[in-house]
Amino acid sequence: MKSLLKIVIAILPFTLFAKEATVEQLFSVQTVKVKQESVSHARKNFGFVTIDDARVHHIAPRFGGYVEKIYADKIYKYVKKGEPLVTIYSPEVYKAQEDYLNSYNYTKNRDDKGMMRSAKLKLQLLGVAKAEIDAVIAKKKVAKSTTIYAPVSGYIFKKSISDGSAFNAKAQLYEIVNLDEVWVETKIYEDDVAWMRSVKEFTVNFKSTPKTYHTSASLLYPNLDPKEATLTLRLRLKNPKNTLFPGMYATVFSQDTKENYLTLPSDAVMRKDGKYYVFVVGEYEGEYEPIEVSVKPLNAHKYIITEGLSAGDTVVSNALFMMDSDAQINGLY
């Protein structure tokens, strides 16, 4: 027959002072039931907004020329797709337009249009805008200048020309960055790799906006930083209003799939000599039995009970030092 610990609490007279009544209340035994909870684990990491490489566009003409007029004249200016960036004079483009017009005049009364198609293809391969190519035939005139237009909407992150500049073919004139989608890169420790691969959704917050972002699109870079023992996790965020910019500080929350656990508050579990104990309420009032249990922390306030108790069991949730002292005196463990 198992031994039970019996706690006797004296009932003090009502004539005691309020301070003594408070002491009596402090030593009253309180209990709590073992609960079965559906719980998910959450973690917090920190990171920064970076540019999506696929949304970086370099404006590097396939011909050389001279700058005549700049429209995108400032760094970080926002341009829309199709807006003019710069008007230039290019001897190569001018010559190609002349060839196109001459081939049109030569073949307009002939069945064979191969020469004309070849001249038009050359202009297309040089990157001349369709409207300018069509205007050569429509106006029967070669334009002295040609204009380069923005291929995408975005911000001018780099600009390497000014009024009157000369440039060679393939020189980069602009770098346009589209921020409709951005990356958030966060550092994670090697021990957390398996955890991150099990996470289905990430929540990202920023100091600059009250909006909470949700994403499931992620990529773990296959490169460990040996100095920090960390890997980089990349998240993709939609940013249609361009409220997020590169360098912004991000807080990343991750949560795994919910699982069912038996739980107890941490103050209902006592650690003693490397083992964990709880005091189970006995059959009669005032009787409590020390039981060894196996636990693992769920969070700062709760333990997961892995062995020793069942859902609905009632245990003491306070004054464990009193229980421990009397249990030792009675030789219960």
C-alpha angles and dihedrals in degrees: 000000000000118000117239130209113230118203116199116199116195117227107227121214116265089239092074120112119264091252091058090048089054090054089051090052092049090060097048112119116245126192139202134194125237106252132205108222135181102228138173126197121238132198135188127218134169131228149148137252114252135180120269103241091215090061097056112103124191118206103213113154120218089227137053126240151133128280114243104167132006120208099169092056103153137062113249092017111148115236129185125226110275096022116132115257103181140347115221142176113233121180089202094054092043090053092047091053091050090052090050093051093045092049089051092052091047097048103033091097095037131082094224108082096169094112091052094048090050093051091048092049090054090057091048092050090050087058098246112163116260092236091057093048091051091047091061091066096033094054097029085226138107115233116229093217137037129208129221114215131202109265092201140013115261149097126304102241096168133026123178103174138073136182110307095012120152121212139180128233113286093019111142109242100172143006114211119193121199111208099186085113126025138181128239113205118199131179119237130183122247091247090061097055095096090046094052092050090057095051114105100189138022128206118208128193132187134198092226097060135032091219118112115218124211126197141160096185108106141152127196110213110232092227126096119207102226093199095056099023089228138126128211121245116198123207126189118221131188110236106176095156093046093235092140121071133185113277097029114142114245135194112211122201121191129188131188129214116294118257133185117253138171106237141188131181111262092241090063092061124073125199116215128170092343093309132099126234139182129190110235119206110251131223094268130051113272095019120121130175124205111230126186112230137182114234144168127195118263095181139324092294107035143050128211109229107219098171140008104041141061132214111281097026112139120226137173113268101189144028091040091155089064091049092048093049095050092043090056092047090052092045095238091144 
